[in-house]
Amino acid sequence: MRRSRLTAYLTSILLAVGLALTGAATAQASSTAAGGYVALGDSYSSGVGAGSYISSSGSCDRSTKAYPYLWNAYNSPSSFAFNACSGATTDDVLATQLGSLNSTTGLVSITVGGNDAGFADVMTTCVLSDDSGCLSRINTARSYVASTLPGKLNTVYSAIRSKAPSARVVVIGYPRFYKLGTSCVGLSETKRSAINDASDYMNSVIAQRAAAYGFVFGDVRTTFTGHEICSGNSWLHSVNWLNIGESYHPTAGGQSLGYLPVLSNNA
């Protein structure tokens, strides 16, 4: 009898704690979703490479498999504005994507900066030229990231905070593109290493500027570890000659397993 009572007592305690924790988690999730969700940024947010593009999005190539679309489906915020667009730079975000932000916006996500630094041209150069040409183009991009990108990000982040003063803003970075030290057809190890280093550098600059505005930086390098190009289980497209625009972008798996958990854990 004593054991039965003790078991019942402990069970009631555990149940109460469980309900309290569940309630707290639900309250936190609903408070973020209550004010609505606005997804900003470039092709890594629009979902290029994931397929299932929304026809009405035109050349922005917004995908139903992109992490913003998935987060909206799982969390049902009070409103959802999917404004991210393929090819977007910081200037494009400022000019065309901020109209949905307002004083009641609860959550904002954004990936931006890669196009400002000439990401597409860097990868094209590295595919078509020798090591020296690739490294030279990467160094030019790094110089831009060091000297010009911080100011561009400041302008975007300041505008977001001004238009959505109460929002939780999650600035999400870019993955490392290659698994190193493996045998892999394509770019040389020298090029792969330099591209990874440049991505790390850009992430560090983006994270620093995000922190200056009190925004959260979502680092996808952790979730993509083991799923880079040359890993044998890549969540990134390599060169896709049939659809060149999808090259070096996340697959549907990269969006759902690489990007979505980072937003979910920081929202």
C-alpha positions as CSV (number, residue, x, y, z in Angstrom):
1,M,0.0,0.0,0.0
2,R,2.8,2.4,0.9
3,R,4.5,1.7,-2.4
4,S,1.3,2.3,-4.3
5,R,0.7,5.7,-2.5
6,L,4.4,6.7,-3.1
7,T,4.1,5.8,-6.8
8,A,0.9,7.7,-7.1
9,Y,2.5,10.7,-5.4
10,L,5.6,10.7,-7.5
11,T,3.5,10.3,-10.6
12,S,1.4,13.3,-9.7
13,I,4.5,15.4,-9.2
14,L,6.0,14.4,-12.5
15,L,2.7,15.0,-14.3
16,A,2.5,18.5,-12.8
17,V,6.0,19.3,-13.7
18,G,5.5,18.0,-17.2
19,L,2.3,20.1,-17.6
20,A,4.1,23.1,-16.3
21,L,7.0,22.7,-18.7
22,T,4.7,22.0,-21.6
23,G,2.6,25.0,-20.8
24,A,5.7,27.2,-20.6
25,A,7.0,25.9,-23.9
26,T,3.6,26.4,-25.5
27,A,3.4,29.9,-24.1
28,Q,6.8,30.8,-25.5
29,A,6.0,29.4,-28.9
30,S,2.6,31.1,-29.1
31,S,4.0,34.5,-27.9
32,T,6.5,34.4,-30.8
33,A,3.9,33.4,-33.3
34,A,1.2,35.8,-31.9
35,G,2.6,38.8,-33.6
36,G,3.2,37.2,-37.0
37,Y,6.2,36.0,-38.8
38,V,8.1,37.8,-41.7
39,A,10.7,35.9,-43.7
40,L,13.3,38.1,-45.4
41,G,16.5,37.5,-47.4
42,D,18.0,35.8,-50.4
43,S,17.8,32.5,-52.1
44,Y,18.9,30.6,-49.0
45,S,15.6,31.8,-47.4
46,S,13.4,31.6,-50.5
47,G,14.3,28.0,-51.0
48,V,16.2,27.9,-54.3
49,G,17.4,24.3,-54.7
50,A,14.6,22.8,-52.7
51,G,12.0,22.5,-55.6
52,S,8.3,22.9,-55.2
53,Y,8.4,26.6,-56.1
54,I,5.3,28.7,-55.6
55,S,4.2,29.9,-59.1
56,S,3.1,33.3,-57.9
57,S,6.6,34.0,-56.6
58,G,8.0,34.3,-60.1
59,S,11.8,34.7,-60.3
60,C,12.0,34.9,-56.5
61,D,11.6,31.1,-56.5
62,R,10.0,30.8,-53.1
63,S,9.6,27.1,-52.2
64,T,7.0,25.3,-50.1
65,K,10.0,23.3,-48.8
66,A,12.0,26.4,-47.6
67,Y,12.5,26.7,-43.9
68,P,10.3,29.8,-43.5
69,Y,7.4,28.1,-45.2
70,L,7.9,25.0,-43.0
71,W,8.2,27.0,-39.8
72,N,4.9,28.7,-40.6
73,A,3.2,25.4,-41.3
74,Y,4.4,23.9,-38.0
75,N,3.8,26.9,-35.8
76,S,0.7,28.7,-37.3
77,P,1.7,32.3,-36.5
78,S,-1.1,34.9,-36.6
79,S,0.2,36.0,-40.0
80,F,3.0,35.0,-42.4
81,A,4.8,37.2,-45.0
82,F,7.2,35.2,-47.2
83,N,9.2,38.0,-48.7
84,A,12.6,36.4,-49.3
85,C,13.7,36.4,-52.9
86,S,16.4,34.7,-55.0
87,G,19.3,37.0,-55.8
88,A,18.4,39.5,-53.1
89,T,21.1,41.8,-51.8
90,T,20.9,44.1,-48.8
91,D,19.7,46.9,-51.1
92,D,17.0,44.7,-52.4
93,V,15.8,43.8,-48.9
94,L,15.6,47.5,-48.1
95,A,13.8,48.4,-51.3
96,T,11.3,45.5,-51.6
97,Q,11.0,43.3,-48.5
98,L,10.3,45.4,-45.4
99,G,6.8,46.4,-46.1
100,S,5.2,43.6,-44.1
101,L,7.1,44.6,-40.9
102,N,5.2,46.6,-38.2
103,S,5.0,47.2,-34.5
104,T,3.2,43.9,-33.9
105,T,5.6,41.6,-35.8
106,G,6.7,38.9,-33.5
107,L,9.4,37.1,-35.5
108,V,11.7,38.0,-38.3
109,S,14.2,35.7,-40.0
110,I,16.8,36.8,-42.6
111,T,19.7,35.5,-44.6
112,V,21.5,38.2,-46.6
113,G,25.1,39.2,-47.5
114,G,26.2,36.5,-49.9
115,N,25.0,38.2,-53.0
116,D,26.5,41.5,-51.9
117,A,29.9,39.7,-51.7
118,G,29.5,38.3,-55.2
119,F,28.8,34.7,-54.2
120,A,27.7,33.5,-57.6
121,D,30.6,35.0,-59.3
122,V,33.0,33.5,-56.8
123,M,31.7,30.0,-57.4
124,T,31.6,30.5,-61.1
125,T,35.2,31.7,-61.1
126,C,36.4,28.8,-58.9
127,V,34.7,26.2,-61.1
128,L,36.1,27.6,-64.4
129,S,39.5,28.9,-63.4
130,D,42.7,27.5,-61.8
131,D,43.6,27.7,-58.1
132,S,45.2,31.1,-58.5
133,G,42.2,32.6,-60.2
134,C,39.8,31.2,-57.6
135,L,41.9,32.4,-54.7
136,S,42.2,35.9,-56.2
137,R,38.4,36.2,-56.6
138,I,37.8,34.9,-53.1
139,N,40.3,37.5,-51.7
140,T,38.3,40.3,-53.5
141,A,35.1,39.0,-51.9
142,R,36.8,38.9,-48.5
143,S,37.9,42.5,-48.9
144,Y,34.4,43.5,-49.6
145,V,33.1,41.6,-46.6
146,A,35.6,43.4,-44.4
147,S,35.2,46.9,-45.7
148,T,31.7,47.3,-47.1
149,L,29.4,44.6,-46.0
150,P,29.2,45.6,-42.3
151,G,27.8,49.0,-43.2
152,K,25.3,47.4,-45.6
153,L,24.1,45.0,-42.8
154,N,23.9,47.9,-40.3
155,T,21.5,49.7,-42.6
156,V,19.3,46.6,-43.1
157,Y,19.3,45.6,-39.4
158,S,18.6,49.2,-38.3
159,A,15.6,49.4,-40.7
160,I,14.2,46.1,-39.4
161,R,14.5,47.2,-35.8
162,S,12.9,50.5,-36.6
163,K,9.9,48.9,-38.4
164,A,9.5,46.0,-36.0
165,P,10.7,47.2,-32.6
166,S,9.2,44.3,-30.7
167,A,10.2,41.4,-33.0
168,R,12.6,38.7,-32.2
169,V,15.0,38.8,-35.1
170,V,16.9,35.7,-36.1
171,V,19.8,36.3,-38.5
172,I,20.8,33.0,-40.1
173,G,24.2,32.4,-41.7
174,Y,25.5,30.2,-44.4
175,P,26.9,26.6,-44.3
176,R,30.4,25.5,-45.0
177,F,30.2,24.1,-48.5
178,Y,32.7,21.3,-48.6
179,K,33.8,18.4,-46.5
180,L,37.6,18.5,-46.6
181,G,40.1,15.7,-46.6
182,T,38.0,13.4,-48.8
183,S,38.4,12.1,-52.4
184,C,35.8,14.1,-54.4
185,V,35.4,14.9,-58.1
186,G,35.3,18.6,-58.8
187,L,37.2,21.5,-57.2
188,S,40.7,21.1,-55.8
189,E,41.2,20.8,-52.0
190,T,42.9,24.3,-52.2
191,K,39.7,25.8,-53.6
192,R,37.4,24.0,-51.3
193,S,39.4,25.1,-48.2
194,A,39.5,28.7,-49.3
195,I,35.7,28.7,-50.0
196,N,35.0,27.3,-46.6
197,D,37.3,29.8,-44.9
198,A,35.6,32.7,-46.8
199,S,32.2,31.4,-45.7
200,D,33.4,31.2,-42.1
201,Y,34.7,34.8,-42.3
202,M,31.4,36.1,-43.7
203,N,29.5,34.3,-41.0
204,S,31.7,36.0,-38.3
205,V,31.0,39.4,-39.8
206,I,27.3,38.8,-40.0
207,A,27.2,37.4,-36.4
208,Q,29.0,40.5,-35.1
209,R,26.7,43.0,-36.8
210,A,23.6,41.0,-35.7
211,A,24.8,41.0,-32.1
212,A,25.3,44.8,-32.2
213,Y,21.5,45.1,-32.8
214,G,20.5,42.6,-30.2
215,F,19.6,40.0,-32.8
216,V,20.1,36.3,-32.6
217,F,22.6,34.7,-35.0
218,G,21.6,31.2,-36.2
219,D,24.7,29.2,-37.1
220,V,23.8,26.5,-39.6
221,R,27.4,25.2,-39.8
222,T,26.6,22.9,-36.9
223,T,23.6,21.3,-38.5
224,F,25.3,20.9,-41.9
225,T,28.4,19.2,-40.5
226,G,28.7,15.9,-42.2
227,H,26.3,17.0,-44.9
228,E,28.6,19.2,-47.0
229,I,29.4,18.6,-50.6
230,C,31.8,15.7,-50.8
231,S,30.4,14.2,-47.6
232,G,28.5,11.4,-49.4
233,N,25.3,12.7,-47.9
234,S,25.2,16.3,-49.0
235,W,22.4,18.7,-48.2
236,L,23.8,21.1,-50.8
237,H,23.7,20.9,-54.5
238,S,27.1,20.9,-56.3
239,V,27.2,22.2,-59.8
240,N,23.9,21.5,-61.5
241,W,24.4,21.9,-65.2
242,L,20.7,21.3,-65.9
243,N,19.6,24.1,-63.5
244,I,22.7,26.2,-62.8
245,G,20.8,28.5,-60.5
246,E,20.4,25.7,-58.0
247,S,24.1,25.1,-57.7
248,Y,25.5,25.5,-54.2
249,H,22.1,25.9,-52.6
250,P,20.5,23.7,-50.0
251,T,18.4,20.7,-51.1
252,A,15.0,20.1,-49.5
253,G,16.8,18.2,-46.9
254,G,19.1,21.1,-46.2
255,Q,16.1,23.3,-45.7
256,S,14.2,21.0,-43.4
257,L,17.1,19.4,-41.5
258,G,19.8,22.1,-41.8
259,Y,18.0,25.4,-41.7
260,L,14.6,24.8,-40.0
261,P,16.0,23.4,-36.7
262,V,18.3,26.5,-36.4
263,L,15.3,28.9,-36.8
264,S,13.1,26.7,-34.5
265,N,15.8,26.6,-31.8
266,N,16.2,30.4,-31.9
267,A,12.7,31.7,-32.5
